[in-house]
Amino acid sequence: MGIDPEDEAGHHWFEELADHMGPAYLKYSFTRGTANEVAFLVDQLGLRPGMRVLDVGCGPGRHSLALAALGIETVGIDISQRFVDLANEAAEKAKSETDTPAPASFHRLDARNLTFDAEFDAVISLCQGAFGLSGGPAADSTPPDAATTVAAEADLSSVDVDLPVLAGMTRALRPGGRLAFSAFSAYFQVRWLEDTDDFDAAAGVNRETTSVRNPAGEERSVDLWTSCFTPRELRLLCRSAGLVVEEIHSVTPGAYAVGPPSIDQPEFLVIARRP
């Protein structure tokens, strides 16, 4: 189906956060491991020049731009128009300055209601870019057709709020294509719960109050809602979405490496395949 410019993304609490941070987002330490993360994904997903990759929750486009520099065509989508604009500006700059061998384009779309159909060789969603952000107040603003569509396809009577994102990414893959997505570890979150955290054990969603800065250095106090998962839950969600899980690694942003699930690292990185 591709991208319909008439489609409207739903509202999401992350938009105001992204509007405030703007390019200052790329100054945070968790965004500085792009080279490591991309090299790991190229290896794990078997990416090659000429392939086409969808980056879901792409932010300002750091992973997509790095993949495009390797000759891999990338399409990035994000709920934040501010981040989409920054990513497209960076893509134009890279094209004019470095003669990037493959195109990278960015669009504002809602990851909870994707309409791509078997168009990509691989899909990525990293650093809670989209998967894991559908809990909290976002659960009340889910596009109306998303949960219904996924429930019908997965033959479920009830749907985890993050499943529409996962099902949409699965549909975007060509048969045999691979998906890599990160999810915050419930083990790590509970083990290192801080005074500023409010963990909802029933929903598996952590609410964190923190401060973020804009490019001028001005601080704003914000709330973040992140769904947390165990490897077993991730495997069950993948099965419901029609995916075959190949690997689940415990990782830290900027230090991706092969390793079994543990309680010592903040994220799980799932590598799965659409049959």
Steps between C-alpha positions, in 0.01 A plus 500: 500500500789737563457841660175691460568870553133545592529267799506676836694366796328492835607717790769364731650641821849464348434781251523779758819349638657487152385854420682626809824308445535542124864449392608490867370141499819396322712631787375235741745217566265222387505640144877481459530130427367511145810350335500198734126445472492524121800269456332243725172524309670467161653175622194361680251588227727418206459848352661577163515799265182522297275369774208704635455562876217657700606686817200525735528775759802638318538822701737741322605212274841400631468126422332555162766746387781266605339214306449720193871583507560126456285488186181378673181687413319608815156636581464648849170570671436681827203649687694824550488745210791686663721192481384420146597849387843470663556161336406626153730802543785265596424277201516794261826615653652152474389473138660831404820462702587133480312365197321242716468184287140419604198718578361562846154652535298584809127534565265571789299184556350325800677171573178368654322505165753416227370413153814369329451163334802274433716793379823466701787255531544596866334712767666655804363675809766592753542678834124493567452693178145368466456153649441533875355851493131409462424474871404772746305788343588375150265207556211750501604652165556185294362541146152340507558235234840375619404271790199363313707415194771326699250305709339364187830407338647338809172338607524655845219588735707770666805684372812627673521874430842457336390219270359728225849647453657157478232368263539802273875451481446133418265584213758745363749216453533295188474124567836392639582854612639569844397734779724638775334685786606594849284484811569614853571217744246453778769321701739795480229757566375335819852423618611864466172679579569863592312749718384682186350179357143377537480142374154363420545127568162412346569672168879462497534872430750725677431870544819700541521868584812662361633827357589563137673797339436688180778635273521814718563287808160572654369216715150361509364234736326223307340162560603198291293182476691190387365145475738241645522137394644160582643279222202266537255784441694614195494151353123474553439841343716407202308177455171692508633739236605213273875519562758228563748612767858418409690668785441715808809683623549706815650832393591850606468789251834550326625158613300254289649151508390139489397389847222303671217671690610618844388728782809720468431704186218746436370374166418187309569501127274261310599361160199341331399387151178511304448149357 
